[in-house]
């Protein structure tokens, strides 16, 4: 039986793009009915937002903004279009940041990754995400109900009881963090209990290094897939399997628009370049328009061998917020972006902080295709560094493409020992 959920997953990419762009004006109009979005999108004509170029002109609202937005307009910053007393659940994530859940089936869109793992009606899932305050466990619950899978709501902790439950109820799949699955398997081995029913795992909320995936395979769980999700958006992207092998990259969910932007800005990067994940979500209760997750990734060329035709990303590649303290002053990626904007000959910039703590220095490395003009403007660029950051820094120039493609706008290269 195919693990493809529906025809949307195998659409021609141009057809998918056209459908998403045609839905954009309606999303913006609906969002503007909410107090917070009306303030953020003030002066925007919803009918004009029907292309990626138009979308890229709208402000980025970042996850790091939510705490202040929610404090000003409780509980959800005025970003919810369904009144909070008409929602199904109200979650509390660390921060605290409050997250909503509506009543629609599979509200968090976890069905696609579960289907990609091979889960079907009649399977049993041991759900080891926390059921306490945060939404991850309920993300899995919603998709399991839609698929027709029974759920063991085991949550986290009580490792011995987790093993005993798996041995007695024989779940087909584990859902939770990869580290806790390893703990459960090691406890089962210590107890001399076989977990041979457990052939699949969908893991998230932590990195899954290749060595750990191999360890799971060697210890009885051959099919382990990663899911990239957040408490604000739900499923963002997920892995798939073909012929028993995990395919490269993670496939974007069908109900999202993905942009990858230079950290500290809303400017999309070139294809293949590392940048911050910015998502536009069509959720009718909690629409998100250009929502910056704070995570770094890069897009992959081509389509997945599994046949799903949506954009693939490399997965989680670090955090975009590279704010660094230099000589008692915070330096932000947005300040590096402002320096770049002031001087058009700079194609890309990277601020490197080096030396030792309390005796550090800054150097702005700038890619440019016009070395002669750059040398003439070096002093002016250094003045901009001082003007914007209130700190002195050197300026060095490099050829286009020579700076690392790792998404870093600020590199802290200081010695801390």
C-alpha positions as a Markdown table, in Angstrom:
| # | Residue | x | y | z |
|---|---|---|---|---|
| 1 | Unk | 0.0 | 0.0 | 0.0 |
| 2 | Unk | 1.3 | 3.4 | -0.9 |
| 3 | Unk | 2.4 | 5.8 | 1.8 |
| 4 | Unk | 1.3 | 8.8 | -0.3 |
| 5 | Unk | -1.7 | 10.4 | 1.5 |
| 6 | Unk | -3.4 | 12.2 | -1.5 |
| 7 | Unk | -2.8 | 13.7 | -4.9 |
| 8 | Unk | -1.7 | 17.0 | -3.4 |
| 9 | Unk | 1.6 | 15.4 | -2.5 |
| 10 | Unk | 2.5 | 14.6 | -6.1 |
| 11 | Unk | 1.2 | 17.8 | -7.8 |
| 12 | Unk | 3.2 | 19.5 | -10.4 |
| 13 | Unk | 5.2 | 22.2 | -8.5 |
| 14 | Unk | 3.9 | 25.0 | -10.6 |
| 15 | Unk | 0.3 | 23.8 | -9.9 |
| 16 | Unk | 1.0 | 23.8 | -6.2 |
| 17 | Unk | 2.6 | 27.3 | -6.3 |
| 18 | Unk | -0.4 | 28.7 | -8.3 |
| 19 | Unk | -2.8 | 27.3 | -5.7 |
| 20 | Unk | -0.9 | 28.7 | -2.8 |
| 21 | Unk | -0.5 | 32.1 | -4.4 |
| 22 | Unk | -4.2 | 32.3 | -5.3 |
| 23 | Unk | -5.1 | 31.6 | -1.6 |
| 24 | Unk | -2.8 | 34.3 | -0.2 |
| 25 | Unk | -5.1 | 37.3 | -0.6 |
| 26 | Unk | -7.8 | 35.5 | 1.3 |
| 27 | Unk | -5.4 | 34.6 | 4.1 |
| 28 | Unk | -4.2 | 38.2 | 4.5 |
| 29 | Unk | -7.8 | 39.5 | 4.5 |
| 30 | Unk | -8.8 | 36.9 | 7.1 |
| 31 | Unk | -5.8 | 37.7 | 9.3 |
| 32 | Unk | -6.5 | 41.4 | 9.1 |
| 33 | Unk | -9.7 | 40.7 | 11.0 |
| 34 | Unk | -7.6 | 39.9 | 14.0 |
| 35 | Unk | -6.4 | 42.8 | 16.2 |
| 36 | Unk | -2.7 | 41.9 | 16.1 |
| 37 | Unk | -2.5 | 41.2 | 12.4 |
| 38 | Unk | -4.5 | 44.3 | 11.6 |
| 39 | Unk | -1.8 | 46.3 | 13.4 |
| 40 | Unk | 1.2 | 44.4 | 11.8 |
| 41 | Unk | -0.4 | 44.6 | 8.3 |
| 42 | Unk | -1.7 | 48.1 | 8.6 |
| 43 | Unk | -2.0 | 49.7 | 5.2 |
| 44 | Unk | -1.6 | 46.4 | 3.3 |
| 45 | Unk | -4.2 | 45.8 | 0.6 |
| 46 | Unk | -4.9 | 42.0 | 0.8 |
| 47 | Unk | -5.8 | 41.8 | -2.9 |
| 48 | Unk | -2.3 | 42.9 | -3.8 |
| 49 | Unk | -0.6 | 40.0 | -2.0 |
| 50 | Unk | -0.7 | 37.2 | -4.6 |
| 51 | Unk | 2.9 | 36.6 | -5.4 |
| 52 | Unk | 6.1 | 35.7 | -3.6 |
| 53 | Unk | 7.5 | 39.1 | -4.4 |
| 54 | Unk | 4.5 | 40.8 | -2.8 |
| 55 | Unk | 4.7 | 38.5 | 0.2 |
| 56 | Unk | 8.4 | 39.3 | 0.7 |
| 57 | Unk | 7.5 | 43.0 | 1.2 |
| 58 | Unk | 5.4 | 42.2 | 4.3 |
| 59 | Unk | 7.1 | 42.3 | 7.8 |
| 60 | Unk | 8.5 | 39.1 | 9.4 |
| 61 | Unk | 6.9 | 38.4 | 12.7 |
| 62 | Unk | 9.3 | 36.2 | 14.6 |
| 63 | Unk | 8.8 | 33.6 | 17.4 |
| 64 | Unk | 11.0 | 35.8 | 19.6 |
| 65 | Unk | 8.3 | 38.6 | 19.2 |
| 66 | Unk | 5.5 | 36.4 | 20.6 |
| 67 | Unk | 6.1 | 37.0 | 24.3 |
| 68 | Unk | 5.9 | 40.8 | 24.0 |
| 69 | Unk | 2.9 | 40.6 | 21.6 |
| 70 | Unk | 1.1 | 38.3 | 23.9 |
| 71 | Unk | 1.8 | 40.5 | 26.9 |
| 72 | Unk | 0.4 | 43.5 | 25.1 |
| 73 | Unk | -2.7 | 41.7 | 23.7 |
| 74 | Unk | -3.4 | 38.5 | 25.8 |
| 75 | Unk | -3.5 | 35.6 | 25.3 |
| 76 | Unk | -2.3 | 35.2 | 21.7 |
| 77 | Unk | -1.1 | 38.6 | 20.7 |
| 78 | Unk | -4.2 | 39.3 | 18.7 |
| 79 | Unk | -3.0 | 36.8 | 16.1 |
| 80 | Unk | -5.9 | 34.4 | 16.5 |
| 81 | Unk | -8.9 | 34.8 | 14.2 |
| 82 | Unk | -11.0 | 32.4 | 16.4 |
| 83 | Unk | -11.8 | 33.9 | 19.8 |
| 84 | Unk | -9.7 | 32.1 | 22.5 |
| 85 | Unk | -12.8 | 31.0 | 24.4 |
| 86 | Unk | -14.0 | 29.2 | 21.3 |
| 87 | Unk | -10.8 | 27.1 | 20.9 |
| 88 | Unk | -10.4 | 23.5 | 21.9 |
| 89 | Unk | -7.2 | 23.8 | 23.9 |
| 90 | Unk | -4.9 | 26.6 | 25.2 |
| 91 | Unk | -1.3 | 25.5 | 25.7 |
| 92 | Unk | 1.6 | 27.0 | 27.7 |
| 93 | Unk | 5.1 | 26.6 | 26.2 |
| 94 | Unk | 8.3 | 27.7 | 27.8 |
| 95 | Unk | 8.7 | 31.5 | 27.9 |
| 96 | Unk | 5.8 | 31.4 | 28.7 |
| 97 | Unk | 4.3 | 31.5 | 25.2 |
| 98 | Unk | 0.7 | 30.5 | 24.7 |
| 99 | Unk | -0.4 | 28.4 | 21.8 |
| 100 | Unk | -3.9 | 27.6 | 20.6 |
| 101 | Unk | -5.6 | 24.6 | 19.2 |
| 102 | Unk | -8.9 | 24.6 | 17.3 |
| 103 | Unk | -11.5 | 21.9 | 16.7 |
| 104 | Unk | -10.7 | 20.8 | 13.2 |
| 105 | Unk | -9.5 | 17.2 | 12.7 |
| 106 | Unk | -5.7 | 16.9 | 12.6 |
| 107 | Unk | -5.4 | 20.6 | 13.4 |
| 108 | Unk | -1.6 | 20.3 | 13.5 |
| 109 | Unk | -1.3 | 18.4 | 10.2 |
| 110 | Unk | 0.6 | 15.4 | 11.5 |
| 111 | Unk | -1.2 | 12.9 | 9.3 |
| 112 | Unk | 1.2 | 13.2 | 6.4 |
| 113 | Unk | 4.4 | 12.4 | 8.3 |
| 114 | Unk | 2.6 | 9.5 | 10.1 |
| 115 | Unk | 1.4 | 8.1 | 6.8 |
| 116 | Unk | 5.0 | 8.5 | 5.4 |
| 117 | Unk | 6.1 | 6.3 | 8.3 |
| 118 | Unk | 3.7 | 3.6 | 7.1 |
| 119 | Unk | 1.1 | 4.0 | 9.9 |
| 120 | Unk | -2.4 | 2.9 | 9.0 |
| 121 | Unk | -5.8 | 2.2 | 10.7 |
| 122 | Unk | -5.4 | -0.6 | 13.2 |
| 123 | Unk | -1.8 | 0.3 | 14.2 |
| 124 | Unk | -1.0 | 1.2 | 17.8 |
| 125 | Unk | 1.1 | 4.2 | 18.7 |
| 126 | Unk | 2.9 | 4.7 | 22.0 |
| 127 | Unk | 2.8 | 8.5 | 22.4 |
| 128 | Unk | 5.8 | 9.6 | 24.5 |
| 129 | Unk | 5.5 | 13.3 | 24.0 |
| 130 | Unk | 4.5 | 15.2 | 27.1 |
| 131 | Unk | 0.8 | 15.7 | 27.8 |
| 132 | Unk | 1.6 | 18.4 | 30.4 |
| 133 | Unk | 0.8 | 22.0 | 29.2 |
| 134 | Unk | 2.6 | 21.7 | 25.8 |
| 135 | Unk | 1.0 | 20.6 | 22.5 |
| 136 | Unk | 3.3 | 17.9 | 21.1 |
| 137 | Unk | 1.4 | 14.9 | 22.4 |
| 138 | Unk | -1.9 | 16.3 | 21.1 |
| 139 | Unk | -0.3 | 16.9 | 17.7 |
| 140 | Unk | 0.2 | 13.2 | 17.5 |
| 141 | Unk | -3.2 | 12.4 | 19.0 |
| 142 | Unk | -5.1 | 14.4 | 16.3 |
| 143 | Unk | -3.4 | 12.6 | 13.4 |
| 144 | Unk | -3.7 | 9.2 | 15.0 |
| 145 | Unk | -7.4 | 9.7 | 15.4 |
| 146 | Unk | -7.7 | 10.7 | 11.7 |
| 147 | Unk | -5.7 | 7.7 | 10.6 |
| 148 | Unk | -7.6 | 5.3 | 12.9 |
| 149 | Unk | -4.7 | 4.4 | 15.1 |
| 150 | Unk | -5.1 | 3.5 | 18.8 |
| 151 | Unk | -2.9 | 5.6 | 21.1 |
| 152 | Unk | -1.2 | 4.6 | 24.4 |
| 153 | Unk | -0.9 | 8.1 | 26.1 |
| 154 | Unk | 2.2 | 7.2 | 28.1 |
| 155 | Unk | 3.8 | 10.7 | 28.1 |
| 156 | Unk | 7.3 | 11.0 | 29.4 |
| 157 | Unk | 9.1 | 9.4 | 32.4 |
| 158 | Unk | 8.4 | 6.1 | 34.2 |
| 159 | Unk | 10.8 | 4.2 | 31.9 |
| 160 | Unk | 10.2 | 0.8 | 33.5 |
| 161 | Unk | 6.4 | 1.2 | 33.1 |
| 162 | Unk | 7.0 | 2.3 | 29.5 |
| 163 | Unk | 8.8 | -1.0 | 28.8 |
| 164 | Unk | 6.2 | -3.1 | 30.6 |
| 165 | Unk | 3.4 | -1.3 | 28.6 |
| 166 | Unk | 5.1 | -1.9 | 25.3 |
| 167 | Unk | 5.6 | -5.6 | 26.1 |
| 168 | Unk | 2.0 | -6.0 | 27.1 |
| 169 | Unk | 0.2 | -3.8 | 24.5 |
| 170 | Unk | 2.7 | -4.3 | 21.6 |
| 171 | Unk | 2.6 | -0.9 | 19.9 |
| 172 | Unk | 3.7 | -0.7 | 16.3 |
| 173 | Unk | 5.3 | 2.7 | 16.6 |
| 174 | Unk | 6.8 | 5.1 | 19.0 |
| 175 | Unk | 6.2 | 8.9 | 18.8 |
| 176 | Unk | 8.4 | 11.2 | 20.9 |
| 177 | Unk | 12.0 | 12.4 | 21.3 |
| 178 | Unk | 14.8 | 10.3 | 20.0 |
| 179 | Unk | 16.7 | 10.5 | 23.3 |
| 180 | Unk | 13.8 | 9.0 | 25.3 |
| 181 | Unk | 13.4 | 6.2 | 22.8 |
| 182 | Unk | 17.0 | 5.2 | 23.4 |
| 183 | Unk | 16.5 | 5.3 | 27.1 |
| 184 | Unk | 13.4 | 3.0 | 26.8 |
| 185 | Unk | 15.3 | 0.5 | 24.6 |
| 186 | Unk | 18.3 | 0.4 | 27.0 |
| 187 | Unk | 15.9 | -0.1 | 29.9 |
| 188 | Unk | 14.2 | -3.0 | 28.1 |
| 189 | Unk | 17.6 | -4.6 | 27.4 |
| 190 | Unk | 18.5 | -4.2 | 31.1 |
| 191 | Unk | 15.2 | -5.8 | 32.1 |
| 192 | Unk | 15.5 | -8.6 | 29.5 |
| 193 | Unk | 12.3 | -7.6 | 27.7 |
| 194 | Unk | 11.9 | -7.8 | 24.0 |
| 195 | Unk | 10.3 | -4.9 | 22.2 |
| 196 | Unk | 9.9 | -6.7 | 18.9 |
| 197 | Unk | 6.6 | -5.2 | 17.9 |
| 198 | Unk | 8.2 | -1.7 | 17.8 |
| 199 | Unk | 9.2 | -1.4 | 14.1 |
| 200 | Unk | 8.6 | 2.3 | 13.6 |
| 201 | Unk | 9.4 | 5.6 | 15.3 |
| 202 | Unk | 8.5 | 9.2 | 14.5 |
| 203 | Unk | 10.8 | 11.5 | 16.4 |
| 204 | Unk | 11.0 | 15.2 | 16.9 |
| 205 | Unk | 12.0 | 18.1 | 19.2 |
| 206 | Unk | 15.6 | 17.0 | 19.1 |
| 207 | Unk | 18.3 | 16.4 | 16.6 |
| 208 | Unk | 18.7 | 12.8 | 15.2 |
| 209 | Unk | 22.3 | 12.3 | 14.3 |
| 210 | Unk | 23.1 | 9.5 | 11.8 |
| 211 | Unk | 24.9 | 7.6 | 14.5 |
| 212 | Unk | 21.7 | 7.4 | 16.7 |
| 213 | Unk | 19.6 | 6.4 | 13.7 |
| 214 | Unk | 22.0 | 3.6 | 13.0 |
| 215 | Unk | 21.9 | 2.6 | 16.7 |
| 216 | Unk | 18.1 | 2.3 | 16.5 |
| 217 | Unk | 18.4 | 0.1 | 13.4 |
| 218 | Unk | 20.9 | -2.1 | 15.2 |
| 219 | Unk | 18.7 | -2.3 | 18.3 |
| 220 | Unk | 15.5 | -3.4 | 16.6 |
| 221 | Unk | 13.7 | -0.3 | 15.3 |
| 222 | Unk | 14.5 | -0.2 | 11.5 |
| 223 | Unk | 12.2 | 2.6 | 10.5 |
| 224 | Unk | 12.9 | 6.0 | 12.2 |
| 225 | Unk | 11.8 | 9.2 | 10.6 |
| 226 | Unk | 12.3 | 12.8 | 11.8 |
| 227 | Unk | 9.6 | 15.4 | 11.9 |
| 228 | Unk | 10.3 | 19.2 | 12.0 |
| 229 | Unk | 7.5 | 21.0 | 13.8 |
| 230 | Unk | 6.9 | 23.9 | 16.2 |
| 231 | Unk | 4.3 | 24.6 | 18.8 |
| 232 | Unk | 3.1 | 27.6 | 16.8 |
| 233 | Unk | 2.7 | 25.9 | 13.4 |
| 234 | Unk | 2.6 | 22.2 | 13.9 |
| 235 | Unk | 4.1 | 20.0 | 11.1 |
| 236 | Unk | 6.5 | 22.0 | 8.9 |
| 237 | Unk | 8.5 | 19.2 | 7.1 |
| 238 | Unk | 9.1 | 15.5 | 7.5 |
| 239 | Unk | 11.2 | 12.6 | 6.2 |
| 240 | Unk | 10.1 | 9.8 | 4.0 |
| 241 | Unk | 11.2 | 6.2 | 3.1 |
| 242 | Unk | 11.8 | 4.5 | -0.2 |
| 243 | Unk | 12.7 | 0.8 | -0.5 |
| 244 | Unk | 13.6 | 0.7 | 3.2 |
| 245 | Unk | 15.9 | 3.7 | 3.0 |
| 246 | Unk | 15.4 | 7.2 | 4.4 |
| 247 | Unk | 15.3 | 9.7 | 1.6 |
| 248 | Unk | 17.5 | 12.9 | 1.7 |
| 249 | Unk | 16.0 | 16.0 | 3.1 |
| 250 | Unk | 12.6 | 16.8 | 4.7 |
| 251 | Unk | 9.5 | 17.4 | 2.6 |
| 252 | Unk | 7.5 | 20.6 | 3.2 |
| 253 | Unk | 3.9 | 20.2 | 4.3 |
| 254 | Unk | 1.3 | 21.0 | 1.7 |
| 255 | Unk | -0.5 | 23.8 | 3.6 |
| 256 | Unk | 2.5 | 26.1 | 4.1 |
| 257 | Unk | 4.5 | 28.7 | 2.1 |
| 258 | Unk | 8.2 | 28.5 | 2.9 |
| 259 | Unk | 10.7 | 31.3 | 2.6 |
| 260 | Unk | 14.3 | 31.1 | 3.7 |
| 261 | Unk | 15.6 | 34.6 | 4.6 |
| 262 | Unk | 18.9 | 36.1 | 5.6 |
| 263 | Unk | 18.9 | 36.2 | 9.4 |
| 264 | Unk | 18.0 | 39.6 | 10.8 |
| 265 | Unk | 16.1 | 40.5 | 7.7 |
| 266 | Unk | 13.0 | 39.5 | 5.6 |
| 267 | Unk | 15.1 | 39.2 | 2.4 |
| 268 | Unk | 14.9 | 35.7 | 0.8 |
| 269 | Unk | 18.3 | 34.1 | 0.2 |
| 270 | Unk | 19.5 | 32.6 | -3.1 |
| 271 | Unk | 18.5 | 28.9 | -3.8 |
| 272 | Unk | 20.6 | 26.5 | -1.7 |
| 273 | Unk | 21.8 | 29.2 | 0.7 |
| 274 | Unk | 21.4 | 28.7 | 4.4 |
| 275 | Unk | 19.0 | 31.1 | 6.1 |
| 276 | Unk | 16.1 | 31.4 | 8.6 |
| 277 | Unk | 12.9 | 29.5 | 8.1 |
| 278 | Unk | 10.0 | 31.8 | 7.6 |
| 279 | Unk | 6.6 | 30.2 | 7.2 |
| 280 | Unk | 3.2 | 31.4 | 6.1 |
| 281 | Unk | 0.4 | 29.1 | 7.5 |
| 282 | Unk | -3.2 | 28.9 | 6.2 |
| 283 | Unk | -4.5 | 27.8 | 9.6 |
| 284 | Unk | -8.1 | 29.3 | 9.8 |
| 285 | Unk | -7.9 | 29.7 | 13.6 |
| 286 | Unk | -4.4 | 31.0 | 13.9 |
| 287 | Unk | -3.0 | 32.3 | 10.6 |
| 288 | Unk | 0.7 | 33.1 | 10.5 |
| 289 | Unk | 2.0 | 35.4 | 7.8 |
| 290 | Unk | 5.8 | 35.4 | 7.4 |
| 291 | Unk | 6.4 | 33.8 | 10.8 |
| 292 | Unk | 10.1 | 33.5 | 11.5 |
| 293 | Unk | 10.8 | 30.3 | 13.5 |
| 294 | Unk | 14.4 | 31.3 | 14.4 |
| 295 | Unk | 15.7 | 28.0 | 12.9 |
| 296 | Unk | 18.3 | 27.8 | 10.1 |
| 297 | Unk | 17.9 | 25.5 | 7.0 |
| 298 | Unk | 18.5 | 25.4 | 3.2 |
| 299 | Unk | 16.5 | 24.1 | 0.3 |
| 300 | Unk | 17.5 | 21.1 | -1.7 |
| 301 | Unk | 17.3 | 20.8 | -5.4 |
| 302 | Unk | 14.9 | 18.3 | -7.1 |
| 303 | Unk | 12.2 | 16.2 | -5.7 |
| 304 | Unk | 12.3 | 13.3 | -3.2 |
| 305 | Unk | 12.7 | 9.8 | -4.5 |
| 306 | Unk | 9.5 | 8.9 | -2.7 |
| 307 | Unk | 7.5 | 10.8 | -5.4 |
| 308 | Unk | 6.4 | 13.7 | -3.2 |
| 309 | Unk | 7.0 | 16.8 | -5.3 |
| 310 | Unk | 7.0 | 19.6 | -2.7 |
| 311 | Unk | 10.1 | 21.5 | -1.6 |
| 312 | Unk | 12.7 | 19.7 | 0.4 |
| 313 | Unk | 14.8 | 21.3 | 3.1 |
| 314 | Unk | 18.0 | 20.0 | 4.8 |
| 315 | Unk | 16.3 | 20.0 | 8.2 |
| 316 | Unk | 17.3 | 21.9 | 11.3 |
| 317 | Unk | 20.8 | 23.5 | 10.9 |
| 318 | Unk | 21.0 | 25.7 | 14.0 |
| 319 | Unk | 19.5 | 28.9 | 15.3 |
| 320 | Unk | 19.2 | 32.2 | 13.4 |
| 321 | Unk | 19.4 | 34.5 | 16.4 |
| 322 | Unk | 23.1 | 35.0 | 16.6 |
| 323 | Unk | 23.0 | 38.1 | 18.9 |
| 324 | Unk | 26.4 | 38.4 | 20.4 |
| 325 | Unk | 27.7 | 40.6 | 23.3 |
| 326 | Unk | 30.9 | 42.5 | 22.4 |
| 327 | Unk | 32.6 | 44.8 | 24.9 |
| 328 | Unk | 29.4 | 45.0 | 26.9 |
| 329 | Unk | 27.2 | 45.8 | 23.9 |
| 330 | Unk | 24.8 | 43.5 | 22.1 |
| 331 | Unk | 25.3 | 43.2 | 18.4 |
| 332 | Unk | 22.4 | 41.9 | 16.3 |
| 333 | Unk | 22.1 | 40.3 | 12.9 |
| 334 | Unk | 19.7 | 43.1 | 11.9 |
| 335 | Unk | 22.5 | 45.6 | 12.5 |
| 336 | Unk | 24.7 | 43.7 | 10.0 |
| 337 | Unk | 21.9 | 43.7 | 7.6 |
| 338 | Unk | 21.5 | 47.5 | 8.0 |
| 339 | Unk | 25.2 | 48.0 | 7.2 |
| 340 | Unk | 24.8 | 45.8 | 4.1 |
| 341 | Unk | 21.8 | 47.9 | 3.0 |
| 342 | Unk | 23.7 | 51.2 | 3.3 |
| 343 | Unk | 26.5 | 50.0 | 1.0 |
| 344 | Unk | 25.2 | 48.5 | -2.2 |
| 345 | Unk | 28.5 | 47.0 | -3.3 |
| 346 | Unk | 28.3 | 44.5 | -0.4 |
| 347 | Unk | 26.7 | 41.3 | -1.7 |
| 348 | Unk | 26.9 | 39.4 | 1.6 |
| 349 | Unk | 28.4 | 40.2 | 5.0 |
| 350 | Unk | 29.6 | 38.2 | 8.0 |
| 351 | Unk | 30.8 | 39.9 | 11.2 |
| 352 | Unk | 33.5 | 37.9 | 13.0 |
| 353 | Unk | 34.2 | 38.5 | 16.7 |
| 354 | Unk | 37.6 | 37.2 | 17.6 |
| 355 | Unk | 40.3 | 37.5 | 20.3 |
| 356 | Unk | 39.5 | 36.8 | 24.0 |
| 357 | Unk | 36.7 | 37.9 | 26.2 |
| 358 | Unk | 37.2 | 41.5 | 27.4 |
| 359 | Unk | 39.9 | 41.8 | 24.7 |
| 360 | Unk | 37.9 | 41.1 | 21.6 |
| 361 | Unk | 37.7 | 42.6 | 18.1 |
| 362 | Unk | 35.2 | 42.7 | 15.3 |
| 363 | Unk | 35.9 | 42.3 | 11.6 |
| 364 | Unk | 33.2 | 42.7 | 8.9 |
| 365 | Unk | 34.0 | 40.3 | 6.0 |
| 366 | Unk | 32.2 | 41.6 | 2.9 |
| 367 | Unk | 31.7 | 39.7 | -0.4 |
| 368 | Unk | 31.9 | 42.1 | -3.4 |
| 369 | Unk | 32.4 | 41.9 | -7.1 |
| 370 | Unk | 34.0 | 45.3 | -7.3 |
| 371 | Unk | 37.2 | 45.3 | -5.2 |
| 372 | Unk | 38.4 | 48.6 | -6.4 |
| 373 | Unk | 35.3 | 50.5 | -5.4 |
| 374 | Unk | 35.2 | 48.5 | -2.2 |
| 375 | Unk | 38.7 | 49.6 | -1.2 |
| 376 | Unk | 37.6 | 53.2 | -1.8 |
| 377 | Unk | 34.6 | 52.8 | 0.5 |
| 378 | Unk | 36.3 | 50.8 | 3.3 |
| 379 | Unk | 36.5 | 53.8 | 5.6 |
| 380 | Unk | 32.8 | 54.6 | 5.0 |
| 381 | Unk | 31.8 | 51.1 | 5.7 |
| 382 | Unk | 33.9 | 51.1 | 8.9 |
| 383 | Unk | 32.1 | 54.3 | 9.9 |
| 384 | Unk | 28.7 | 52.5 | 9.4 |
| 385 | Unk | 29.9 | 49.7 | 11.6 |
| 386 | Unk | 30.7 | 52.1 | 14.4 |
| 387 | Unk | 27.5 | 54.2 | 13.8 |
| 388 | Unk | 25.2 | 51.2 | 13.9 |
| 389 | Unk | 26.8 | 49.0 | 16.5 |
| 390 | Unk | 28.5 | 51.7 | 18.6 |
| 391 | Unk | 31.6 | 49.6 | 18.3 |
| 392 | Unk | 34.7 | 49.9 | 16.1 |
| 393 | Unk | 35.5 | 47.2 | 13.6 |
| 394 | Unk | 37.8 | 46.4 | 10.7 |
| 395 | Unk | 36.5 | 45.8 | 7.2 |
| 396 | Unk | 37.9 | 43.0 | 4.9 |
| 397 | Unk | 36.7 | 42.2 | 1.4 |
| 398 | Unk | 36.3 | 38.8 | -0.3 |
| 399 | Unk | 35.2 | 37.4 | -3.7 |
| 400 | Unk | 31.6 | 36.4 | -4.2 |
| 401 | Unk | 30.8 | 33.0 | -2.9 |
| 402 | Unk | 33.9 | 32.8 | -0.6 |
| 403 | Unk | 32.1 | 33.2 | 2.8 |
| 404 | Unk | 30.8 | 30.0 | 4.4 |
| 405 | Unk | 27.2 | 29.0 | 3.5 |
| 406 | Unk | 26.1 | 28.2 | 7.0 |
| 407 | Unk | 23.6 | 30.9 | 7.7 |
| 408 | Unk | 25.8 | 32.8 | 10.1 |
| 409 | Unk | 25.7 | 36.5 | 10.0 |
| 410 | Unk | 27.6 | 36.9 | 13.2 |
| 411 | Unk | 30.4 | 34.4 | 14.0 |
| 412 | Unk | 31.7 | 34.3 | 17.6 |
| 413 | Unk | 35.3 | 33.0 | 17.2 |
| 414 | Unk | 36.5 | 34.1 | 20.6 |
| 415 | Unk | 38.5 | 31.9 | 22.9 |
| 416 | Unk | 36.8 | 31.2 | 26.2 |
| 417 | Unk | 39.5 | 29.3 | 27.9 |
